[in-house]
Amino acid sequence: MPVINSIAAMEDEMRGWRHWLHRNPELGFDLPKTAAFVAERLREFGVDELHEGIARTGMVAIIEGRGEGPTIGLRADMDALPIDEATGAGHASETPGKMHACGHDGHMTMLLGAAKYLAETRNFAGRVALIFQPAEETAGGGRVMVEEGIMERFGITQVFGIHNAPAYAPGTIHTGPGPLLAAVDEFTIRVEGKGGHGAMPHETRDPVAALLGIGSAIQTIVSRNHRATDDLIVSITQIHAGAANNVIPADGVLSGTVRTFDPEVRGMVERRMGEIAAGCAAAYGVEATLRYDRGYPATVNDADRAAFAAEVARAVAGSENVDDDTLRVMGGEDFSYMLEARPGAYVFLGIGEAAPLHHPEYDFNDAVAPVGASFFARLVETAQPAT
């Protein structure tokens, strides 16, 4: 059961969809042209229901199978990134400052390809819910769709998604049980002291010295406060203080990101940051305030669904092209909210040699779209065989 012939025959049509989407990138929840394009294709395919305006510009399309059965969810994200494209491709972005640098144009294309095939064949029981989601890159559109009740409203019992992966050979599929992508948090520590002349530091309470001390101490969270075999990243990415070489400023700020997989480790990092900030503030005679913002949770695959996804992947791509125990990735993904709401699995689809994700020279590989579309379609047909 390799790539489905009728989907392979759609490759040129799918390329056309993808190139249109790539030329017309939109950001966040503000996706009027993207949503209209997707909705028009779904209506052409003859889906049974199309529910628009979920999470502003998201939508869920329903395709009925043959006979009674559950509803399986398939998800694609829709938004682009605020990046100036540098691919030089004939289908490059026509909107300065916006581009599909993460392959969401490819994700939509693969789900549309599966939708067209499933609407034509209906060789499954129950229903399939095609979830087109806005705002993955910024505001957690996946969370908003879950909060707006898509799982309950459409009776979704399990949910699956795909993300392209430039690091892997084209057409290969990679997944695994348990955490696959990290929880993504941000922190900001603001220090308030007393400024003064750089030649008279004894008359000040120097926030710069305190920021350096706090920054150094925070690094010990990774090296001294957690088990070495647990994945954890604490990265300070910004430090801001002062505007002149001969002036000690009155305040300053440092900020950064935390990546974890274990909720207990996540909690420990937040607690230790607060303790370090307070302790260093007392030592340096300043005031320190921690703001710790929890972002996307870890993307955690259900073990049984991950094994099932790998089984389907082997049927589509060949056993030699499937890794069912792939390495975890420290990036984040708001599909995590859907996996918290329903069991399911997320997989990576290799696209071969390409610029990395979020790079101005990145471009999706159209040749792998039939693989992803076939994988989506076979998930439905295998999970819910027609009676």
C-alpha positions in Angstrom: 0.0 0.0 0.0 2.4 2.7 -1.2 1.5 6.3 -2.1 -2.1 6.2 -3.4 -2.2 6.3 -7.2 -5.0 8.9 -7.5 -3.1 11.2 -5.0 0.1 10.7 -6.9 -1.8 11.8 -10.0 -2.8 15.0 -8.2 0.9 16.1 -7.7 0.7 18.9 -10.3 -2.6 20.1 -8.9 -1.3 20.0 -5.4 1.8 22.0 -6.5 -0.5 24.7 -7.9 -2.4 24.9 -4.6 0.9 25.1 -2.7 2.4 27.8 -4.9 -0.7 30.0 -4.6 -0.6 29.7 -0.8 3.1 30.4 -0.8 2.7 33.5 -2.9 0.0 34.8 -0.6 1.2 34.4 3.0 -0.8 35.8 6.0 0.0 36.0 9.7 -1.6 34.8 12.9 -5.4 34.8 13.0 -5.6 37.3 10.1 -5.9 34.8 7.2 -8.8 36.0 5.0 -7.3 35.1 1.6 -5.8 31.8 2.9 -9.1 30.7 4.6 -11.1 31.7 1.5 -8.8 29.6 -0.8 -9.0 26.6 1.4 -12.7 26.8 1.8 -13.2 27.1 -1.9 -11.2 24.0 -2.5 -13.1 22.1 0.1 -16.5 23.1 -1.4 -15.2 22.0 -4.8 -14.3 18.6 -3.4 -17.9 18.2 -2.0 -17.3 17.9 1.7 -20.5 17.3 3.6 -20.1 20.2 6.1 -17.9 23.2 6.3 -17.7 25.2 9.5 -15.9 28.4 9.1 -15.0 31.2 11.5 -13.6 29.0 14.2 -10.7 30.8 16.0 -11.6 33.7 13.6 -10.2 32.2 10.4 -9.9 28.5 11.1 -12.4 25.9 9.9 -13.4 22.3 10.3 -14.7 20.3 7.3 -16.6 17.1 7.7 -16.6 14.1 5.3 -19.0 11.3 6.0 -17.9 7.8 5.4 -19.8 4.6 4.8 -21.8 3.5 7.8 -21.6 4.4 11.5 -18.4 5.0 13.3 -16.3 7.5 15.2 -14.7 10.7 14.0 -11.0 11.1 13.4 -9.4 14.5 13.3 -6.6 15.6 10.9 -5.0 19.0 11.4 -3.0 21.4 9.3 -1.8 24.8 10.4 -2.2 27.8 8.0 -0.2 30.9 9.1 3.1 32.2 7.8 6.0 34.1 9.4 7.0 37.8 9.5 10.1 37.2 7.3 11.3 38.7 4.0 11.7 35.8 1.6 15.0 35.2 -0.1 14.4 32.0 -2.1 14.2 33.7 -5.5 11.6 31.1 -6.5 9.0 31.8 -9.1 6.3 31.3 -6.5 8.0 33.5 -3.9 5.9 35.6 -1.5 4.3 38.6 -3.1 3.8 40.3 0.3 7.0 42.0 1.6 7.8 41.0 5.2 5.7 37.8 5.1 6.6 34.3 3.9 5.7 30.6 4.5 9.1 29.8 6.1 7.8 26.9 8.1 6.0 24.9 5.4 2.4 25.5 6.5 1.6 26.0 2.9 2.7 22.4 2.4 0.8 21.2 5.4 -2.4 22.7 4.0 -1.7 21.2 0.6 -1.3 17.7 2.0 -4.5 17.9 4.0 -6.4 19.3 0.9 -5.0 16.4 -1.2 -6.3 13.9 1.4 -9.6 15.8 1.6 -10.1 15.5 -2.2 -9.3 11.8 -2.2 -11.5 11.0 0.9 -14.5 13.0 -0.5 -14.2 11.0 -3.7 -13.8 7.5 -2.3 -15.3 7.6 1.2 -13.8 4.2 1.8 -14.1 4.5 5.6 -16.7 4.3 8.3 -17.7 7.2 10.5 -16.5 10.7 9.8 -13.3 12.6 9.3 -12.9 16.1 10.6 -10.4 18.2 8.6 -9.0 20.9 10.9 -7.4 24.0 9.3 -5.9 26.0 12.1 -4.7 29.6 12.3 -2.0 31.2 14.4 0.3 28.3 15.2 3.4 30.5 15.1 2.3 33.2 17.5 -0.9 33.1 19.5 -1.8 29.4 19.9 -4.6 29.0 17.5 -4.7 25.3 18.4 -5.5 26.2 22.0 -8.3 28.6 20.8 -9.9 26.0 18.6 -9.9 23.5 21.5 -11.3 26.2 23.8 -14.0 26.9 21.3 -15.0 23.2 21.6 -14.1 21.6 18.3 -13.4 18.2 19.9 -16.8 18.0 21.6 -18.8 19.8 18.8 -17.6 17.4 16.1 -17.2 14.3 18.3 -13.5 13.9 17.5 -12.1 10.8 19.3 -8.5 11.0 18.1 -6.4 13.5 16.2 -3.2 13.4 14.0 -0.9 16.0 12.5 2.2 16.3 10.3 5.1 18.7 10.3 7.7 18.8 7.5 11.3 18.3 8.5 14.3 19.5 6.4 16.7 17.5 8.5 15.3 14.2 7.2 15.5 12.4 3.8 12.5 13.2 1.5 9.5 11.0 2.0 10.7 9.5 5.3 8.3 9.6 8.3 9.5 10.0 11.9 7.5 9.7 15.2 7.5 8.1 18.6 5.6 7.6 21.8 5.5 10.2 24.5 7.0 13.8 24.3 8.0 14.7 20.8 8.4 18.5 21.1 9.1 20.7 24.1 7.0 23.0 26.3 8.0 26.6 25.4 8.1 29.2 28.2 9.5 32.8 28.3 10.9 34.7 31.3 11.7 38.3 32.0 13.6 39.5 35.1 13.5 43.2 35.7 16.0 44.7 38.2 15.5 48.1 39.8 18.4 49.8 41.6 19.8 53.3 41.9 21.6 54.9 39.1 24.4 57.4 39.2 27.8 58.5 37.8 30.0 55.7 36.5 32.9 57.2 38.5 31.0 57.0 41.8 29.6 53.5 41.9 29.5 53.5 45.7 26.6 56.0 45.6 24.6 53.6 43.4 22.8 50.2 43.7 24.1 48.9 40.4 21.5 46.9 38.4 24.0 45.8 35.8 26.1 43.9 38.4 22.9 42.3 39.7 21.8 41.3 36.1 25.2 39.7 35.5 24.9 37.8 38.8 21.4 36.6 38.1 22.3 35.6 34.6 25.3 33.5 35.8 23.2 31.9 38.6 20.4 31.0 36.3 22.7 28.8 34.3 23.2 26.6 37.3 19.6 25.5 37.0 20.6 23.3 34.1 23.9 22.2 35.5 23.0 21.7 39.2 19.2 21.5 39.7 18.0 18.8 37.4 18.9 15.2 36.4 21.4 15.2 33.6 19.4 12.7 31.6 16.3 15.0 31.5 16.2 17.4 28.5 16.2 21.0 29.6 17.3 24.3 28.0 17.4 27.6 29.7 18.6 30.3 27.3 19.1 34.0 28.2 18.6 35.8 24.9 18.4 39.5 25.8 20.0 41.8 28.4 19.2 45.5 28.3 20.5 48.2 30.6 22.0 51.7 30.3 22.6 54.1 27.4 25.9 55.7 28.2 29.4 54.5 29.1 29.8 56.8 32.1 26.4 56.3 33.6 25.3 53.5 35.9 21.6 53.0 35.0 18.8 52.8 37.5 17.3 49.6 36.1 17.7 46.8 33.5 16.1 43.6 32.3 17.1 40.2 31.1 14.9 37.7 29.3 15.0 34.4 27.5 13.3 31.0 26.9 12.9 27.7 28.7 12.3 24.4 27.0 11.2 21.3 28.9 9.4 18.0 28.5 8.5 17.1 32.1 5.9 19.2 33.9 7.8 18.7 37.2 11.0 20.0 35.6 9.0 23.0 34.2 7.8 23.8 37.7 11.2 23.5 39.2 12.7 25.9 36.7 10.1 28.6 37.5 10.5 28.1 41.2 14.4 28.3 41.0 14.3 31.4 38.9 12.2 33.1 41.5 14.5 32.0 44.2 17.6 33.1 42.3 16.1 36.5 41.4 15.2 37.2 45.0 18.5 35.9 46.4 20.6 37.9 44.0 18.5 41.0 44.6 19.2 40.8 48.3 22.9 40.2 47.7 23.2 43.2 45.4 20.8 45.5 47.2 18.3 45.9 44.4 14.8 44.9 43.6 14.1 42.0 41.2 10.8 41.0 39.7 10.4 37.7 37.7 7.7 37.3 35.1 7.5 33.7 33.9 5.1 33.1 31.0 4.1 29.5 30.3 3.6 29.0 26.6 2.8 25.9 24.6 2.9 22.7 26.6 5.0 19.7 25.5 3.6 17.9 22.4 3.0 14.4 23.8 2.1 11.5 21.5 -0.2 8.8 22.8 1.9 5.6 22.7 -0.8 3.5 21.0 -1.6 6.2 18.4 2.1 6.7 17.7 2.6 3.0 17.1 -0.5 3.1 14.8 0.8 6.1 12.9 4.1 4.3 12.4 2.3 1.2 11.1 0.4 3.3 8.6 3.5 5.2 7.6 5.3 1.9 6.9 2.5 0.9 4.5 2.7 4.3 2.7 6.5 5.0 2.7 8.0 1.6 3.2 9.5 0.2 6.4 13.0 1.4 5.6 11.7 5.0 5.5 10.0 5.0 8.9 11.5 5.8 12.3 9.2 5.0 15.1 11.6 6.1 17.9 12.7 9.5 16.6 14.7 12.0 18.6 12.8 14.6 20.6 12.9 18.2 19.4 13.3 21.2 21.6 11.1 23.4 19.4 7.4 23.8 20.3 4.1 23.3 18.6 0.5 24.2 19.6 -0.8 20.9 18.3 0.1 20.0 21.9 -3.3 21.5 23.0 -5.1 19.1 20.7 -3.2 16.2 22.0 -4.0 17.2 25.6 -7.7 17.2 24.6 -7.7 13.9 22.6 -5.3 11.0 22.2 -3.3 11.1 18.9 0.1 11.5 17.4 2.2 14.0 15.5 4.7 12.9 12.9 7.6 14.5 11.0 7.8 14.2 7.2 11.2 14.5 5.7 11.5 17.0 2.8 15.3 16.5 2.1 18.0 19.1 1.6 16.6 22.5 2.3 17.2 25.6 4.4 16.1 25.2 8.0 12.7 26.1 9.2 12.1 29.9 9.8 14.9 30.8 7.4 14.4 33.3 4.6 15.6 30.7 2.0 13.4 27.9 3.2 10.9 26.3 0.7 8.7 23.2 1.0 9.5 20.2 -1.2 6.4 19.7 -3.5 7.6 16.1 -4.3 6.7 14.9 -0.8 3.2 16.3 -0.7 1.6 13.1 -2.1 3.3 11.1 0.6 1.8 13.3 3.3 -1.6 13.3 1.7 -1.5 9.5 1.3 -0.5 9.1 5.0 -3.4 11.3 6.1 -5.8 9.3 3.9 -4.6 5.9 5.0 -4.8 6.9 8.7 -8.5 7.4 8.2 -9.1 4.2 6.1 -7.0 2.0 8.5 -8.4 3.5 11.7 -12.0 3.3 10.5 -12.4 0.7 7.8 -15.6 0.7 5.8 -18.1 -1.9 6.8 
